[in-house]
Amino acid sequence: MTVRHDENLIAERPTFVTRLECSETGEHYPADQIHNLSRAGKPLLVGYDLAGVKKALSKSALAERPPDLWRYRELLPVRRAADIVSLGEAVTPLVALGKLAKKIGGGELLVKDEGRLPTGSFKARGLVMAVSMAKALGIKHMAMPTNGNAGAALAAYATRAGIKTTVFCPEDTPEVNVSEIELQGATVYRVNGLIDDCGKIVGEGKAKVGWFDTSTLKEPYRIEGKKTMGLELAEQLGWEVPDVILYPTGGGTGLIGMWKAFAELEAIGFIGSRRPRMVAVQATGCAPMVRAYDEGVEHAPRWENAHTIAAGIRVPQAVGDFLILRAVRESNGFAIAVTDEAISKGLEEVARQEGFLLCPEGAATYAAYKQALADGRIGRHERAVLFNCATGLKYPLPPITRTLDRHKPIDYAAL
């Protein structure tokens, strides 16, 4: 049986979800029911019958499928194709920064460009999964805090699914983000605070209004969408993993998701035991994970007076802090902070040298790469992958004031 969806035929196949599991205690919860955090107040992770997936899926079968996120359906939680709420989630490209790698003396340097996804950011991966599961579970109203891109993705997918959405963002959220959230069907409010202040409003509203809290890692399925970054990356590299992954880290869902993806790929026999070193990249004005990593602790207390031009990583406190730190340490990676000045310089350098317009968060990973290459934490022979989490066109660009008067003599030599 097949179901027509966005002009693509997606086969109706059984999924292999067996349970949800508390990321701290390991306690099991039933799948196919509405959940937020576990009883321990920690994120729930989706568990699969990986032995069953190993029997059902081969690399050759996968290679025959359309190049989209849903090609990995055996490792995704949506059971019925009819519940998929898609806007066309294509596999995002790996773009080589060959000139810059040579200039700064590094090894192979690749950028996974998540700005090609619907709504222009990698938030589409997590929210397409969360909204599809919300549709499957009969949720009617979703709410979330956002620094911009996640709210836009929630608004777009929920509107497509016929689900009401309410979104709260810090008052200095870029106007383009606020406008796209509202235009795509959500009710959006600017809040005089940071994203965790917005999150408190969502949590309180859940108890009073009954909406579903779609905050980062406070529901089980955004991480399942984000883990497809790891699945795609391994497949694009011929079922190898790079030496190093540098990931812009706020809530950290993608870093945690990729670490989960690599474990699942090994369990089904698609990759071996080798892992990339996972690097959590933050800004010096908001670096709770870097501080916790440096101090050798498992949890990251709130970062006071958080500020950075890279709004997407301005997350003072993350509910999945211990999962981020666990992935970084288990992989022999590290956490690193870069200045806003280095972010701006990196953004301009990549744009002018490679013609690639990074978002500020993506530029942070390039700045971190340069810094780690210089201090020896990344070797000059190593293959590194940077994650550009959104299109640079969503962010303020420098004004250009150069003009030419066509009514006056033109000095073409000067041009």
Order of alpha helices (4+ residues) and beta strands (2+ residues): beta-beta-beta-beta-beta-alpha-alpha-beta-alpha-beta-alpha-beta-alpha-beta-alpha-beta-alpha-beta-alpha-alpha-beta-alpha-beta-alpha-alpha-beta-alpha-alpha-beta
